Amino acid sequence: QVQLQESGPGLVKPSQTLSLTCTVSGGSIRSDGYYWSWIRQHPGKGLEWIGYIYYSGSTYYNPSLKSRVTMSVDTSKNQFSLKLSSVTAADTAVYYCARERLIVDTAMVFYFDYWGQGTLVTVSS
Amino acid sequence: DIQMTQSPSSLSASVGDRVTITCQASQDISNYLNWYQQKPGKAPKLLIYDASNLETGVPSRFSGSGSGTDFTFTISSLQPEDIATYYCQHYHNLPRTFGQGTRVEIK
């Protein structure tokens, strides 16, 4: 059973960099067809996709956050990470890591099949 | 970005009722749509993928339909454990976007 677990500081000061790591267990991050994603949820709000990283290191970031986001992967530790720079109170949210699976049938089907439990990051001085 | 609009934003129904949620995409997304259930304090859980395919282990009272821009999610007989917020999500292109959610409550 694949499990994802977020870790990192729960409190970050304004203008600093938010850093989170997601540790994957029960499966290899190097497997083909899986995109390792970050998704956040502002308190009481909906879901916002931040971006993904493939095990090869290729990335795609949401254009709304692209200038501040960096993702990396450490295949030796089966982990991937998120850095969000110059944070403000608007970045206060629960941050989830998730696996997006690709199935190739008559078409390409993508869905988020495994999620971490989420970690609340508060931006405050 | 493709905008996903769900309606209603919340609903209240009785146990055993049929519940329907709609999701409209701002452009044609074929059938590239998923549905998730999120209970308070928990991560979302995949229920339906590719508009109408039931994820393994998900009760058959959940179903999805639609294509193009208009999609429907149905709970055929609402159960107390279905109290949650439901989200649609497209995968037509990047960035992925979600609907704003529909909160389902028991009357």
Interface residues (C-beta under 8 A of the other chain):
Chain A: G46 L47 E48 W49 G51 Y60 N62 P63 S64 Y96 A98 E100 A107 V109 F110 Y111 F112 D113 W115 G116 Q117 G118
Chain B: D1 S30 Y32 N34 Y36 K42 A43 P44 K45 L46 Y49 D50 E55 Y87 Q89 Y91 L94 P95 R96 T97 F98 G99 Q100 G101
